[in-house]
Amino acid sequence: MKAMILAAGLGTRLKPLTDHTPKALLQAGPYTLLEFAVLKLKGAGFSDLIVNVHHHADAVIKYLADHSNFGCNISISDERDRLLDTGGGIRKASWFFNDGSPFLVYNVDIVTDLDLAALYRYHCESRNLATLVVRRRKTSRYLLFDEFMNLKAWENVSTGEKRIVQMTTEPLNPYAFSGIHVISPEIFGVMETQDRFSIIDTYLRVAATDPVGGYPDESLLWADAGKPDSLAEAGKIAAEISFR
């Protein structure tokens, strides 16, 4: 099975820690964030990985080489010329996902005990074009799902902005996106044409005609290590997680 680790971000929220170190190489307990992501994916059966790089790209590439890719087959998607956001980054790596099978995308700053193999099986058994891992947690931006966990809307509760996928009179359930998703390769045929774009924009656009589903994650061990205070919490959580 194949997966992509999104590791090209600038880590702006983690400054000054990321001034001279890429976010992917920050320490979270016993692991760097990149090491945790690789071992997490490897433990779930994803041995063919691609990692996108931009900020301090040479350091990330050297780190993987120095650790013999942690026993995985790892390719690099080089975004040093221009950071492409999540959607553009995934599309740039489309050449890697050439076996016709769904693939998993994992944000490097997520530390979780979620069963990724079960998530992948769920997606393969569904009709979803994409399956997004979501959680009940406080945030400013929510994905809104119907009772069957079909994506119907997006809302920014801070600004009041709302994007509707399909009009419905049914109550919708708000969830926060967790930065992990499984995508069928058919997504590449319906992606935006520009180089840089958010994958969430793609999901909101295509969900009107192609099923985009949510996968609620209720695991107790979870952290977004994208901010200094949460990085420390992520380290404590990472130390408790075993890779299986």
C-alpha positions in Angstrom: 0.0 0.0 0.0 1.1 3.5 -0.7 0.9 6.7 1.3 2.0 10.3 1.2 3.3 12.4 4.1 2.7 16.1 3.8 5.9 17.6 5.2 6.5 20.7 3.1 4.9 23.3 5.3 6.6 26.3 6.7 5.6 25.6 10.3 4.7 29.2 10.8 2.8 28.6 14.0 5.8 26.9 15.5 8.2 29.8 15.1 11.0 30.3 16.2 11.4 26.5 16.4 11.1 26.2 12.7 13.4 29.1 11.8 16.3 26.7 11.3 14.6 23.3 11.5 11.8 22.0 9.4 8.6 21.1 11.2 8.9 17.5 10.2 12.2 17.2 12.2 11.0 18.7 15.4 11.1 16.4 18.4 7.8 15.0 19.8 8.8 12.9 22.7 11.0 9.9 21.6 10.4 10.7 17.9 10.7 13.4 15.4 7.3 14.1 13.8 8.5 12.6 10.5 9.8 9.5 12.2 6.5 9.0 14.0 4.6 9.4 10.7 6.8 6.9 8.9 6.7 4.3 11.6 3.0 4.8 12.1 2.4 4.2 8.4 4.9 1.3 8.2 3.2 -0.4 11.1 -0.1 -0.2 9.3 1.3 -1.9 6.2 2.2 1.2 4.1 5.8 0.6 3.0 5.9 2.6 -0.2 5.9 6.3 0.8 6.4 9.7 -0.8 7.3 12.8 1.3 6.9 16.3 -0.1 9.5 18.8 0.9 10.0 22.6 0.7 11.1 24.3 3.9 14.7 23.1 4.8 14.2 20.4 2.2 17.8 19.3 2.2 17.6 18.6 5.9 14.6 16.4 5.5 16.2 14.5 2.6 19.4 13.9 4.5 17.5 12.8 7.6 15.7 10.1 5.7 18.9 9.0 4.1 20.8 8.9 7.4 18.1 6.7 8.8 17.9 4.4 5.8 14.3 5.5 5.2 13.4 3.6 8.4 13.2 0.4 6.3 10.6 1.8 3.9 10.7 2.7 0.2 10.6 6.5 0.3 10.4 8.8 -2.7 10.6 12.6 -2.5 8.3 15.1 -4.1 10.3 18.3 -4.4 8.4 21.6 -3.9 11.5 23.7 -3.3 10.6 26.0 -6.2 7.1 26.7 -4.9 5.0 25.5 -2.0 1.8 24.0 -3.6 -0.6 23.7 -0.6 -2.2 20.3 0.1 -4.1 19.8 -3.1 -1.3 20.9 -5.4 1.2 18.8 -3.4 -0.9 15.7 -3.8 -1.4 16.3 -7.5 2.3 16.8 -8.0 2.9 13.4 -6.5 0.3 11.7 -8.8 2.9 9.9 -10.7 3.7 7.9 -7.6 0.2 6.6 -7.3 0.2 4.6 -10.5 -1.1 1.3 -9.4 -4.8 2.1 -9.5 -5.3 1.6 -5.7 -6.4 4.1 -3.1 -3.7 5.9 -1.2 -3.5 7.5 2.3 -2.3 11.0 2.9 -1.0 11.9 6.4 -0.1 15.4 7.7 3.3 15.2 9.4 2.1 17.1 12.5 -0.5 14.6 13.5 0.2 12.2 16.3 -2.5 9.6 16.8 -3.3 6.0 17.8 -5.9 5.7 15.0 -5.9 2.3 13.3 -4.8 3.3 9.7 -5.2 -0.2 8.3 -8.9 -0.2 9.4 -9.4 3.2 7.9 -7.9 2.0 4.6 -10.2 -1.1 4.6 -13.2 1.1 5.3 -12.4 3.3 2.4 -11.9 0.4 0.0 -15.3 -1.1 1.0 -17.1 2.3 0.6 -18.0 4.1 -2.6 -16.2 7.2 -1.5 -13.9 9.2 -3.7 -12.2 10.3 -0.5 -12.6 9.4 3.1 -11.6 12.1 5.6 -10.7 11.4 9.2 -12.6 13.8 11.5 -12.9 14.5 15.2 -15.3 16.2 17.6 -13.1 19.0 18.7 -13.1 22.8 19.0 -11.9 24.7 16.0 -12.8 27.6 13.8 -13.5 25.6 10.7 -15.8 22.7 10.5 -16.8 20.1 7.9 -20.5 19.4 8.0 -21.8 15.9 7.4 -25.3 14.3 7.2 -26.3 11.3 9.3 -24.6 9.0 6.8 -21.3 11.0 7.1 -21.5 12.4 3.6 -19.9 15.8 3.3 -22.5 18.5 2.8 -20.9 21.8 3.8 -18.0 23.7 5.3 -18.2 26.5 7.8 -15.9 29.1 9.4 -17.5 29.9 12.7 -15.1 32.8 13.3 -16.0 34.7 10.1 -19.5 33.3 9.4 -18.4 32.1 6.0 -20.2 29.0 4.8 -19.8 26.8 1.7 -22.7 24.5 0.7 -22.1 21.3 -1.2 -25.8 20.3 -1.3 -28.8 22.0 0.1 -30.6 20.0 2.8 -33.1 20.6 5.5 -31.6 17.9 7.7 -29.5 18.8 10.6 -25.8 18.5 9.9 -23.0 17.3 12.2 -19.9 19.5 12.5 -16.5 17.8 12.7 -12.9 19.0 12.5 -10.7 17.6 9.8 -7.8 15.6 11.3 -5.3 15.8 8.5 -5.5 12.1 7.5 -7.5 10.9 4.4 -7.7 8.0 2.0 -8.2 9.0 -1.6 -9.1 7.0 -4.7 -6.9 7.8 -7.7 -9.9 9.0 -9.7 -9.5 12.2 -7.8 -6.7 13.3 -10.2 -9.2 13.5 -13.0 -11.3 16.1 -11.2 -8.7 18.2 -9.5 -8.2 21.9 -10.0 -6.1 23.0 -13.0 -3.9 25.6 -11.1 -0.7 24.5 -9.4 -1.5 25.6 -5.9 -4.8 24.8 -4.2 -6.2 23.2 -1.0 -7.5 19.7 -1.2 -10.4 20.7 1.0 -11.5 23.0 -1.9 -11.5 20.0 -4.2 -13.5 17.9 -1.8 -16.2 20.7 -1.4 -16.5 21.1 -5.1 -16.7 17.4 -6.1 -18.8 16.2 -3.2 -21.9 17.4 -5.0 -21.5 14.5 -7.5 -19.0 12.1 -6.0 -19.2 10.8 -2.5 -16.8 12.3 0.0 -17.2 10.7 3.4 -16.2 11.3 7.0 -14.5 8.8 9.3 -15.0 9.7 12.9 -12.0 9.2 15.0 -12.7 8.8 18.7 -9.3 7.5 19.8 -8.1 9.0 23.0 -4.5 9.4 21.9 -4.4 12.3 19.4 -2.7 15.6 19.0 -2.0 18.2 16.4 1.6 19.2 16.9 1.3 22.4 14.9 1.8 24.8 17.8 4.4 24.9 20.6 2.0 24.0 23.4 0.5 21.1 21.5 4.0 19.9 20.4 4.8 19.1 24.0 1.5 17.3 24.4 2.1 15.4 21.2 5.4 14.2 22.6 3.7 12.7 25.7 1.1 11.0 23.5 3.7 9.7 21.0 5.5 8.0 23.9 2.4 6.0 24.7 1.7 4.7 21.2 2.9 1.4 19.8 3.2 0.8 16.1 1.2 -2.1 14.9 
